[in-house]
Amino acid sequence: MSALWDRTPHPAEHAVAMTAGLLLHARTHTRLPVGFAPAGWVVLAAGLGLNLWAVRARGAGAIDAPDRLVTGGPYALTRNPMYVGWTLLHLGAGLTARSPWLLAAWPPAAALVHRAVLREERQLAAQFGDEQADYARRVPRYW
């Protein structure tokens, strides 16, 4: 399990925003209609599945020091499947908990994640050059 954990990003942007959303949710007890919860479970499952698929496709190695550009599996659909997966987990948690606060915490988290993605893309471009540029032309950043 540790190897899986070490190969999965844990975006602080989502963790902080989700924690703030949960705290506000607990204080206000504001809830969305019951019908949102079933959709939340589907979105949560999609996020978990996408993250697991991405970790498997990525294989061994440190997530913050890639030794190769991964372009197969979910990386053929989006250049950032793990971040997309975390976004789905965040949104799914908000829907499942029926929490407008968790959902409201998503846009600032997404904006901060986007900044991190742009920084990572610059690092990958410096490391992988034309291979990264070709990949970026073929595959969308998110979806």
C-alpha positions in Angstrom: 0.0 0.0 0.0 2.9 2.4 0.7 4.2 2.0 -2.9 0.7 3.1 -4.2 0.6 6.0 -1.7 4.1 7.2 -2.7 3.1 7.2 -6.4 -0.1 9.2 -5.9 -0.1 13.0 -5.7 -1.9 14.4 -2.6 -2.8 17.9 -3.8 -2.7 20.2 -0.7 -4.9 22.6 -2.7 -7.8 20.1 -2.5 -7.0 18.9 1.0 -7.1 22.4 2.5 -10.2 23.4 0.5 -12.0 20.2 1.5 -11.1 20.6 5.1 -12.4 24.2 5.1 -15.6 23.1 3.3 -16.1 20.3 5.8 -15.6 22.6 8.8 -18.2 25.1 7.4 -20.5 22.2 6.6 -20.3 21.0 10.2 -21.0 24.5 11.6 -23.9 25.4 9.4 -25.6 22.0 8.7 -26.7 23.4 5.3 -27.5 20.5 3.0 -28.3 20.1 -0.7 -31.4 18.0 -1.6 -31.1 14.2 -1.0 -31.0 13.5 -4.7 -27.5 14.8 -5.0 -26.0 12.0 -2.9 -26.4 9.1 -5.4 -24.7 11.1 -8.1 -21.9 11.9 -5.6 -21.1 8.2 -5.2 -20.8 7.8 -8.9 -18.4 10.8 -9.1 -16.4 9.5 -6.2 -16.1 6.1 -7.8 -15.0 7.7 -11.1 -12.3 9.7 -9.3 -11.0 6.8 -7.4 -11.0 4.6 -10.5 -9.2 7.2 -12.5 -6.5 7.7 -9.9 -5.9 4.0 -9.5 -5.7 3.6 -13.3 -3.3 6.5 -13.6 -1.0 5.2 -10.8 -0.9 1.8 -12.5 -0.2 3.3 -15.9 2.5 5.5 -14.5 4.3 2.5 -12.9 7.2 2.7 -10.4 9.2 5.8 -9.6 8.9 9.0 -7.7 6.0 11.1 -8.7 7.9 14.4 -8.3 11.0 13.2 -10.2 9.8 11.5 -13.4 12.4 9.5 -15.4 10.1 9.1 -18.5 7.0 10.7 -20.0 4.0 8.5 -19.5 1.5 8.8 -22.4 -0.5 5.5 -22.2 -3.6 4.5 -20.4 -5.5 7.5 -18.9 -2.5 9.7 -19.9 -3.7 9.2 -23.5 -6.9 11.0 -22.6 -5.7 13.7 -20.3 -2.2 14.9 -19.4 -3.2 15.1 -15.8 -5.4 12.1 -14.9 -4.5 12.2 -11.2 -5.4 15.8 -10.8 -8.7 15.2 -12.7 -9.2 12.2 -10.4 -8.7 14.4 -7.3 -11.2 16.9 -8.7 -13.8 14.2 -9.1 -13.1 13.0 -5.6 -13.6 16.5 -4.3 -16.8 17.1 -6.2 -18.1 13.6 -5.4 -17.4 14.2 -1.7 -19.4 17.4 -1.9 -22.3 15.8 -3.6 -22.3 12.7 -1.4 -22.2 14.8 1.8 -24.8 17.1 0.1 -22.5 20.0 1.1 -22.7 23.3 -0.7 -19.6 24.3 1.3 -17.5 21.4 -0.1 -18.7 22.3 -3.6 -18.0 26.0 -3.1 -14.5 25.1 -2.0 -13.8 23.4 -5.3 -13.2 26.5 -7.6 -10.4 28.0 -5.5 -8.8 24.6 -5.2 -9.1 24.0 -8.9 -7.5 27.4 -9.6 -4.5 26.6 -7.3 -4.1 23.2 -8.9 -4.1 24.7 -12.3 -1.2 27.0 -11.2 0.7 23.9 -10.0 -0.1 22.1 -13.3 1.3 25.0 -15.3 4.5 24.9 -13.2 4.8 21.1 -13.7 4.3 21.5 -17.4 7.2 23.9 -17.6 9.4 21.5 -15.7 8.4 18.6 -18.0 9.1 20.8 -21.1 12.6 21.5 -19.8 13.2 17.9 -19.0 11.6 16.2 -22.1 11.7 18.9 -24.7 10.1 18.0 -28.1 8.6 14.8 -26.7 6.6 16.8 -24.1 5.7 19.4 -26.8 4.3 16.8 -29.1 2.4 15.1 -26.3 0.9 18.5 -25.2 -0.3 19.1 -28.8 -2.0 15.6 -29.0 -3.6 15.3 -25.5 -5.7 17.9 -23.7 -4.5 19.2 -20.4 -7.5 18.1 -18.4 -10.2 16.5 -20.6 
